[in-house]
Amino acid sequence: MSGYAAVVTTGIYCRPGCGASPRPANVTRFGFAAAAEAAGYRACLRCRPYRAAQPLTWSGPELACRAVRLVLGGALDRRTEDELAARLGVSARHLRRLFAAHVGVTPDGLARSARTHFARRLLDDTDLTVLEIAYAAGFGSVRQLNRACQEVFRAPPRALRARRRKTDRLAADGGLTLRLPFAGPLDWEAMTSYFAARAIPGVEHVSERTYRRTLALGGHPGVLELLPGDDEHLILRAHLPHWEELTHVVDRSRRIAGLDLDLDEPTSHLRDDPAIGPLLEQRPGLRVPGTWDPFETGVRAIVGQNVSVAAANTLAARLVQKLGTPVPGLTQLGLSHLFPSPAALADADLTGLGLTRSRAGAVSAFAQSVRDDTIRLDGSIGLEQLVDSLTSLDGVGPWTANYLALRMGERDAFPAADPGLRQALERHRSRPDEALSGLAERWRPWRALAATHLWLADSPPAARAA
């Protein structure tokens, strides 16, 4: 069963896997919980759809998919629907028409539902006050939160908190602890191994199976930790200066682990491929590694061109030490700095870091373009346009552009020139005469996942834990 099942006779909608058994004739399906709510249905009290992951991959138009990702990422917190449409290069009327046809709710309605669901999870999982939860979920006031909870859950926040189950509340061991739900399997050990090898010293750190990093909220430093929970959740432990942007911290944390990827569709597409199929069977929970900050990942990719992973880490460490913002008191977590912003890097002196002149020029040009918004890293442009904008910079080639796009969640990004991919293919392709370019065409539109499986194909299970 896919999507959300709404029962006409009861006015309730359920998530996949709910134990309720209504007559099929009485069931209407929706792709989004917000669409079911817009149609007048309320969430099931048994399966609690607001607590489950909502995969963002579906077969609608790419523009609609990008718009949904932007809305759920907080685009309408600071912009109107008209401004969002302009960002995507269409009229507001066309954007609303797309949402009506493919999402079932307006962009504003989707954003309001997402905020309300996030607030409901905070009411269950934390002891934050209702006022703190209102701001953490992106509402402007408690009154707005009250109104939204009444519309979606038919009860005010305090009444909803009184209904929470004993197992919902998470005990915090320093910081605020939250669950990050996901659908399908997750090979967290393989992903932490990947992150550990490429962690930027001082900014990121992996120990055992916990990923840690520094972040900045409103100019103030914070720390997040991702660690394993159970088969349906990762655990996020956030140490933040305030809670006002918590909903976006959670969204970006999910991207690091690729939790929003629905694995069913790519698995169905790739499972019969003679090269990738066996790798999928070996590691069914492997996901494309994401990133907290695409700018940071882009800089790391540029300084790592044509050098080993270890050498790239050394260069990145020097850059952070020279230009990053020190954050004292985090040495026990393996952290020490915030990564420099685009504005800080744009006009910085990069001599003395060990970068070649061309590579230093590429870092500066990249930082200037991101600062000036001539290169967009928010997902509002397509893969081809993103790659073209990146490769227009001197010193940035197709490998770097596609690698960054892959880490940003572009499902068809494929760094074909990567030596690691070519070496892995030599070992795993079914016929020696098969070229990488021809094979990759078979993997569209899921080449990013195929590349990830090839990268990690030969790491032994014992080495997967960082």
C-alpha positions as CSV (number, residue, x, y, z in Angstrom):
1,M,0.0,0.0,0.0
2,S,1.4,3.4,-1.0
3,G,0.4,6.9,0.0
4,Y,-2.2,7.7,2.7
5,A,-5.5,5.8,2.8
6,A,-8.5,8.0,3.8
7,V,-11.8,6.3,4.8
8,V,-14.8,8.1,3.5
9,T,-17.2,6.7,6.1
10,T,-15.1,7.6,9.2
11,G,-13.3,10.8,8.0
12,I,-10.0,9.4,9.1
13,Y,-6.8,8.9,7.1
14,C,-4.0,6.4,7.8
15,R,-0.4,5.8,6.9
16,P,0.7,2.6,5.1
17,G,0.8,-0.4,7.5
18,C,-2.1,0.7,9.7
19,G,-4.0,-2.2,11.2
20,A,-7.4,-0.8,10.2
21,S,-9.3,-2.8,7.6
22,P,-11.9,-0.6,5.9
23,R,-13.8,-1.8,2.8
24,P,-11.8,-0.9,-0.4
25,A,-14.8,0.8,-1.8
26,N,-14.7,3.3,1.1
27,V,-11.0,4.2,0.7
28,T,-9.6,7.2,-1.1
29,R,-5.8,7.6,-1.5
30,F,-3.7,10.7,-1.2
31,G,0.0,11.1,-1.8
32,F,0.5,13.6,1.0
33,A,-1.0,13.9,4.5
34,A,-1.6,17.6,3.8
35,A,-3.8,16.6,0.8
36,A,-5.9,14.3,3.0
37,E,-6.3,17.1,5.6
38,A,-7.2,19.6,2.9
39,A,-10.0,17.2,1.9
40,G,-11.4,17.2,5.4
41,Y,-9.9,14.0,6.9
42,R,-8.2,13.8,10.3
43,A,-5.2,11.7,11.3
44,C,-5.7,8.2,12.6
45,L,-5.1,7.9,16.4
46,R,-3.9,4.4,16.0
47,C,-1.1,4.7,13.4
48,R,-0.5,8.4,14.0
49,P,0.7,9.5,10.4
50,Y,2.4,12.6,11.7
51,R,5.1,10.4,13.4
52,A,6.1,8.5,10.2
53,A,8.5,9.5,7.4
54,Q,6.9,11.0,4.3
55,P,9.0,10.0,1.3
56,L,9.4,12.9,-1.2
57,T,9.9,10.9,-4.4
58,W,7.0,10.3,-6.7
59,S,6.3,10.2,-10.4
60,G,5.0,13.8,-10.8
61,P,6.7,16.6,-12.8
62,E,10.2,17.5,-11.7
63,L,9.1,21.1,-11.1
64,A,6.4,20.0,-8.7
65,C,8.9,17.8,-6.9
66,R,11.4,20.6,-6.5
67,A,8.7,22.9,-5.3
68,V,7.6,20.4,-2.7
69,R,11.1,20.0,-1.4
70,L,11.6,23.7,-1.2
71,V,8.3,24.2,0.7
72,L,9.1,21.4,3.2
73,G,12.6,22.9,3.5
74,G,11.1,26.2,4.7
75,A,10.9,28.3,1.5
76,L,7.6,29.7,2.5
77,D,8.8,30.8,6.0
78,R,10.5,33.8,4.4
79,R,8.8,34.0,1.0
80,T,5.3,34.2,-0.4
81,E,3.9,31.7,-3.0
82,D,4.6,34.4,-5.6
83,E,8.2,34.7,-4.6
84,L,8.6,30.9,-4.6
85,A,7.2,30.6,-8.1
86,A,9.5,33.3,-9.3
87,R,12.5,31.4,-7.8
88,L,11.4,28.4,-9.8
89,G,10.9,30.4,-13.0
90,V,7.2,30.0,-13.3
91,S,4.1,32.1,-12.5
92,A,2.4,31.8,-9.2
93,R,-0.8,30.7,-11.0
94,H,1.1,27.9,-12.7
95,L,2.7,26.8,-9.5
96,R,-0.7,26.6,-7.7
97,R,-2.1,24.7,-10.7
98,L,0.7,22.1,-10.4
99,F,0.1,21.7,-6.7
100,A,-3.7,21.2,-7.3
101,A,-3.1,18.6,-9.9
102,H,-0.2,16.6,-8.4
103,V,-0.1,17.4,-4.6
104,G,-3.7,18.0,-3.7
105,V,-3.1,21.0,-1.6
106,T,-1.8,24.5,-2.0
107,P,1.9,25.3,-1.3
108,D,0.8,27.3,1.8
109,G,-1.4,24.4,2.9
110,L,1.5,21.9,2.6
111,A,3.8,24.2,4.6
112,R,1.2,24.7,7.3
113,S,0.6,20.9,7.6
114,A,4.3,20.2,7.8
115,R,4.8,22.8,10.6
116,T,1.8,21.4,12.5
117,H,3.0,17.8,12.2
118,F,6.4,18.8,13.4
119,A,4.9,20.6,16.4
120,R,2.8,17.5,17.2
121,R,6.0,15.4,17.3
122,L,7.6,18.0,19.7
123,L,4.6,17.8,21.9
124,D,5.0,14.0,22.1
125,D,8.8,13.7,22.3
126,T,10.0,16.7,24.3
127,D,9.1,18.8,27.4
128,L,9.5,22.1,25.5
129,T,6.8,24.6,26.4
130,V,4.0,25.3,23.9
131,L,5.5,28.7,23.3
132,E,8.9,27.2,22.5
133,I,7.3,24.6,20.2
134,A,5.4,27.3,18.3
135,Y,8.6,29.1,17.4
136,A,10.6,25.8,16.9
137,A,8.0,24.7,14.3
138,G,8.0,27.9,12.4
139,F,4.8,29.6,13.7
140,G,4.8,33.2,14.5
141,S,2.8,32.9,17.7
142,V,1.0,30.4,20.0
143,R,-2.3,31.6,18.6
144,Q,-1.2,30.4,15.1
145,L,-0.1,27.1,16.5
146,N,-3.4,26.7,18.4
147,R,-5.4,27.4,15.2
148,A,-3.4,25.0,13.1
149,C,-3.7,22.2,15.7
150,Q,-7.4,22.7,15.9
151,E,-7.7,22.5,12.1
152,V,-5.4,19.4,11.6
153,F,-5.8,17.4,14.9
154,R,-9.1,18.8,16.2
155,A,-7.6,19.7,19.6
156,P,-5.4,22.4,21.1
157,P,-1.7,21.8,21.8
158,R,-2.1,21.2,25.6
159,A,-4.8,18.6,25.0
160,L,-2.6,16.8,22.4
161,R,0.3,16.7,24.9
162,A,-1.9,15.2,27.5
163,R,-2.6,12.3,25.1
164,R,1.0,11.4,24.4
165,R,2.1,7.8,25.3
166,K,4.7,7.0,27.9
167,T,7.1,5.7,25.2
168,D,6.9,8.9,23.2
169,R,9.0,11.1,25.5
170,L,12.7,10.9,24.9
171,A,15.0,11.5,27.8
172,A,17.7,14.0,26.9
173,D,21.3,13.3,27.8
174,G,22.4,16.8,27.2
175,G,20.8,18.8,24.3
176,L,17.4,18.1,22.8
177,T,16.8,14.6,21.6
178,L,14.4,13.9,18.7
179,R,13.5,10.9,16.5
180,L,14.1,11.1,12.8
181,P,11.7,8.6,11.2
182,F,12.5,6.9,7.9
183,A,10.8,4.3,5.7
184,G,12.6,1.1,4.6
185,P,16.0,-0.1,5.6
186,L,19.0,2.1,6.5
187,D,22.6,1.0,6.4
188,W,23.8,3.6,8.9
189,E,27.2,1.8,9.5
190,A,28.1,2.1,5.8
191,M,27.1,5.8,5.7
192,T,29.1,6.7,8.8
193,S,32.1,4.9,7.3
194,Y,31.7,7.1,4.2
195,F,31.4,10.3,6.3
196,A,34.3,9.4,8.6
197,A,36.7,9.1,5.6
198,R,35.7,12.6,4.4
199,A,35.0,14.5,7.6
200,I,36.3,18.0,7.6
201,P,38.6,18.2,10.7
202,G,37.2,20.5,13.3
203,V,33.8,20.8,11.6
204,E,32.7,17.2,11.4
205,H,33.6,14.1,13.5
206,V,32.6,10.5,13.5
207,S,33.2,8.2,16.4
208,E,31.7,4.7,16.7
209,R,28.4,5.1,14.9
210,T,27.7,8.8,15.8
211,Y,28.1,11.6,13.3
212,R,28.7,15.1,14.9
213,R,29.2,18.5,13.4
214,T,29.1,22.2,14.2
215,L,26.5,24.6,12.8
216,A,25.5,28.2,13.0
217,L,22.0,29.6,13.7
218,G,21.6,33.3,13.4
219,G,25.4,33.7,13.7
220,H,25.5,31.6,16.9
221,P,27.2,28.2,17.1
222,G,25.6,24.9,17.8
223,V,26.2,21.2,17.5
224,L,24.2,18.3,16.2
225,E,24.7,14.6,16.6
226,L,23.2,11.7,14.6
227,L,23.2,8.3,16.1
228,P,21.4,5.0,15.6
229,G,18.0,4.5,17.1
230,D,15.8,1.5,16.0
231,D,14.7,0.1,12.7
232,E,12.5,3.1,12.0
233,H,14.3,6.1,13.5
234,L,17.7,7.8,13.7
235,I,18.3,9.9,16.8
236,L,19.1,13.5,16.5
237,R,20.6,15.2,19.5
238,A,20.7,19.0,19.0
239,H,22.7,21.5,21.1
240,L,21.4,24.8,19.8
241,P,21.5,28.5,21.0
242,H,17.7,28.8,20.5
243,W,14.8,26.7,19.2
244,E,13.4,29.1,16.6
245,E,14.8,27.2,13.6
246,L,14.6,23.7,15.0
247,T,12.2,22.5,12.2
248,H,14.9,23.4,9.6
249,V,17.7,21.9,11.6
250,V,15.7,18.6,11.6
251,D,15.0,18.9,7.8
252,R,18.7,19.4,7.0
253,S,19.7,16.7,9.4
254,R,17.5,14.2,7.5
255,R,19.2,15.2,4.3
256,I,22.6,14.2,5.7
257,A,21.4,10.6,6.0
258,G,19.2,10.6,2.9
259,L,16.2,9.7,5.0
260,D,13.7,11.2,2.6
261,L,14.6,8.8,-0.2
262,D,11.9,6.2,-1.0
263,L,14.0,3.2,-1.8
264,D,11.2,1.2,-3.3
265,E,11.3,2.9,-6.7
266,P,15.0,2.8,-7.3
267,T,15.3,-0.7,-6.0
268,S,12.6,-1.8,-8.4
269,H,14.5,-0.1,-11.3
270,L,18.0,-1.4,-10.5
271,R,17.5,-4.8,-8.9
272,D,17.7,-6.7,-12.2
273,D,20.8,-4.9,-13.4
274,P,23.7,-7.4,-13.6
275,A,26.2,-4.9,-12.1
276,I,24.1,-3.0,-9.5
277,G,21.5,-5.7,-8.6
278,P,23.9,-7.9,-6.6
279,L,25.2,-4.8,-4.7
280,L,21.6,-3.8,-3.9
281,E,21.0,-7.2,-2.5
282,Q,24.1,-7.1,-0.4
283,R,23.3,-3.7,1.1
284,P,19.6,-2.9,0.7
285,G,19.7,0.0,3.2
286,L,22.5,2.0,1.6
287,R,21.4,5.5,0.7
288,V,23.1,8.4,-1.1
289,P,25.2,10.3,1.4
290,G,23.8,13.9,1.8
291,T,25.2,17.0,3.3
292,W,24.3,19.6,5.9
293,D,25.7,22.5,3.8
294,P,26.2,22.2,0.0
295,F,28.6,25.1,0.0
296,E,30.9,23.4,2.5
297,T,30.7,20.2,0.5
298,G,31.5,22.1,-2.7
299,V,34.6,23.7,-1.3
300,R,35.7,20.3,0.1
301,A,35.2,18.8,-3.4
302,I,37.2,21.5,-5.2
303,V,40.2,21.3,-2.8
304,G,40.0,17.5,-3.2
305,Q,40.3,17.5,-7.0
306,N,43.2,15.3,-8.2
307,V,44.5,14.5,-4.7
308,S,43.8,11.6,-2.3
309,V,41.0,11.7,0.3
310,A,43.6,12.1,3.1
311,A,45.3,15.0,1.3
312,A,41.9,16.7,0.7
313,N,41.2,16.4,4.4
314,T,44.5,18.0,5.3
315,L,43.8,21.0,2.9
316,A,40.3,21.4,4.3
317,A,41.6,21.4,7.8
318,R,44.1,24.2,7.0
319,L,41.3,26.2,5.4
320,V,39.1,25.8,8.5
321,Q,41.9,26.6,10.9
322,K,42.8,29.8,9.0
323,L,39.3,31.1,8.0
324,G,36.7,29.3,10.1
325,T,35.2,30.6,13.3
326,P,36.6,29.0,16.5
327,V,34.0,27.4,18.8
328,P,35.6,26.7,22.2
329,G,34.6,23.9,24.6
330,L,33.9,21.2,22.0
331,T,37.2,19.3,21.9
332,Q,35.7,16.3,23.7
333,L,33.4,16.0,20.7
334,G,36.2,16.2,18.2
335,L,35.0,19.7,17.0
336,S,36.5,23.1,17.1
337,H,35.3,25.4,14.3
338,L,32.4,26.6,12.2
339,F,33.1,26.3,8.5
340,P,33.7,29.7,6.8
341,S,30.7,31.2,5.1
342,P,30.7,32.1,1.3
343,A,31.1,35.8,2.2
344,A,34.2,35.0,4.4
345,L,35.8,32.9,1.6
346,A,34.9,35.0,-1.3
347,D,37.6,37.6,-0.7
348,A,39.9,35.7,1.6
349,D,43.6,35.2,1.1
350,L,44.1,31.5,0.4
351,T,47.9,31.5,0.2
352,G,49.8,29.3,2.6
353,L,47.2,26.5,2.5
354,G,49.0,24.3,0.0
355,L,46.4,24.9,-2.7
356,T,47.6,25.3,-6.3
357,R,46.8,28.7,-7.8
358,S,44.1,27.3,-10.0
359,R,42.4,25.5,-7.2
360,A,42.6,28.6,-4.9
361,G,41.0,30.6,-7.7
362,A,38.3,28.0,-8.1
363,V,37.4,28.1,-4.4
364,S,37.3,31.9,-4.5
365,A,35.1,32.0,-7.7
366,F,32.8,29.4,-6.2
367,A,32.4,31.3,-2.9
368,Q,31.7,34.6,-4.8
369,S,29.1,32.9,-7.0
370,V,27.3,31.4,-4.1
371,R,27.4,34.7,-2.2
372,D,26.0,36.6,-5.2
373,D,23.4,33.9,-5.9
374,T,24.6,33.2,-9.4
375,I,25.1,29.6,-8.3
376,R,22.1,28.3,-6.5
377,L,22.5,25.5,-4.0
378,D,18.9,25.5,-2.7
379,G,17.5,22.9,-5.1
380,S,15.5,25.4,-7.1
381,I,17.2,24.6,-10.4
382,G,17.5,21.3,-12.2
383,L,20.6,19.0,-12.4
384,E,21.7,20.1,-15.9
385,Q,21.4,23.8,-15.0
386,L,23.3,23.3,-11.7
387,V,26.1,21.4,-13.4
388,D,26.4,24.0,-16.2
389,S,26.6,26.8,-13.6
390,L,29.3,25.0,-11.7
391,T,31.4,24.0,-14.7
392,S,31.3,27.6,-16.0
393,L,33.8,28.4,-13.2
394,D,37.5,28.0,-14.1
395,G,38.9,25.0,-12.3
396,V,35.6,23.2,-11.7
397,G,35.0,20.2,-13.9
398,P,32.1,17.8,-14.5
399,W,33.3,15.4,-11.8
400,T,33.2,18.1,-9.1
401,A,29.9,19.4,-10.3
402,N,28.2,16.0,-10.4
403,Y,29.7,15.0,-7.1
404,L,28.3,18.1,-5.4
405,A,24.9,17.5,-7.1
406,L,24.9,13.9,-5.8
407,R,25.5,15.0,-2.2
408,M,22.8,17.6,-2.6
409,G,20.2,14.9,-3.4
410,E,20.1,15.1,-7.2
411,R,19.0,11.5,-7.9
412,D,20.6,11.3,-11.4
413,A,23.9,13.0,-10.7
414,F,26.8,10.8,-11.8
415,P,30.5,11.7,-11.5
416,A,31.5,9.5,-14.5
417,A,35.2,10.5,-14.4
418,D,35.7,9.3,-10.8
419,P,38.5,6.7,-10.7
420,G,36.9,4.9,-7.8
421,L,33.7,4.3,-9.9
422,R,35.7,3.0,-12.8
423,Q,37.8,0.6,-10.7
424,A,34.7,-0.7,-9.0
425,L,33.0,-1.3,-12.3
426,E,36.0,-3.3,-13.5
427,R,35.3,-5.7,-10.7
428,H,31.6,-5.8,-10.8
429,R,30.4,-5.5,-14.4
430,S,29.1,-8.6,-16.0
431,R,30.9,-8.3,-19.3
432,P,34.5,-6.9,-19.8
433,D,33.5,-5.0,-22.9
434,E,30.8,-2.9,-21.1
435,A,31.7,0.8,-20.9
436,L,30.8,2.9,-17.8
437,S,28.9,5.4,-19.9
438,G,26.7,2.8,-21.5
439,L,26.0,1.1,-18.2
440,A,25.1,4.4,-16.5
441,E,22.5,5.1,-19.1
442,R,20.7,2.0,-17.9
443,W,20.7,3.3,-14.4
444,R,18.8,6.5,-15.1
445,P,17.2,8.3,-13.3
446,W,18.9,6.6,-10.2
447,R,22.6,7.0,-11.1
448,A,23.5,8.6,-7.8
449,L,22.4,5.6,-5.9
450,A,24.2,3.3,-8.3
451,A,27.4,5.3,-7.9
452,T,27.1,5.1,-4.1
453,H,26.8,1.3,-4.3
454,L,29.9,1.1,-6.5
455,W,31.9,3.3,-4.2
456,L,31.2,1.1,-1.2
457,A,30.9,-2.2,-3.0
458,D,34.2,-3.7,-1.7
459,S,34.5,-2.3,1.8
460,P,34.2,-5.3,4.2
461,P,31.2,-5.3,6.6
462,A,33.6,-5.0,9.5
463,A,34.9,-1.7,8.1
464,R,31.5,-0.2,7.7
465,A,31.4,1.1,11.3
466,A,33.4,4.2,11.5
